[in-house]
Amino acid sequence: MWQRLDEVHKARFATAASGTAARELTVVEGILRIVLDTDVMVAALRSDRGASRRLVLAALDRDFELLLSVPLMIEYEAVLTRPEHLQEIGLTAREVNEVLDALVRVSIQVPLRFLWRPRLRDPADEMVLETAVKGGADWLVTFYVRHLAAGARDFGIRVMRPPDAWKVVHKHQRLQASLLDEARRVSEAEGVALNQIINVAVAEKLSALRTEEYFRERGQRGNVGRAKRLLKRAGRGNPAVPDDELK
């Protein structure tokens, strides 16, 4: 069953191939790379008042490079479409998937081809950490810092809570609004990260064809504008989850 589920998701992700789709794993100096744990995604959709929502919107605006893998996306979808979360979010499962499609569209795809010996107690945490390590993440953003910090430290990855991560991301959104809007238009047209345009970085392809196709399908369906409109409805007025409050 899991093999079939994995193949279905890979087929769904494969459609982002039109130039504005999910980008292959690259190593670009000076660009902040972030993995968002599943709990952050839940907080982002359940409330419009927390730091997690700001981080997801910043990812859609390509203010940093969001790292995604197939297993992590499967986890996002499985958790976010649980009935108890859909009730709080105020969106249908289809609409939640539209938000995920848009994130795929702006993401960096990370192929996971091997499993290492367990370093953490929770297998789901292992998958998140693997995505961060293989993708060369700078940060892993989660509410469960203690659970992930020990394993991430071995790879030089900083584990942060959403409010701390948002403070830094927000601080580095420096361009004037008119210039930033123009840069984002170019970013969307060229299918590259906003920071990549700003830093004029050089990228090198590293990703596997199978994972690339997986992300292409879902990324092509992704509509950032639609996702932002859905996010305005999702969790409207709900209090931020504990430790996600904006300070």
Secondary structure, 3 states (H helix, E strand, C coil): CHHHHHHHHHHHHHHCCCCCCCECCCCCCCCCEEEECHHHHHHHHHCCCEHHHHHHHHHHCCCCEEEECHHHHHHHHHHHCCHHHHHHHCCCHHHHHHHHHHHHHHCEECCCCCCCCCCCCCHHHHHHHHHHHHCCCCEEECCCHHHHHHHHHCCCCEEECHHHHHHHHHHCCCCCHHHHHHHHHHHHHHCCCHHHHHHCCCCCCCCCHHHHHHHHHHHHHCCHHHHHHHHHHCCCCCCCCCCCECC
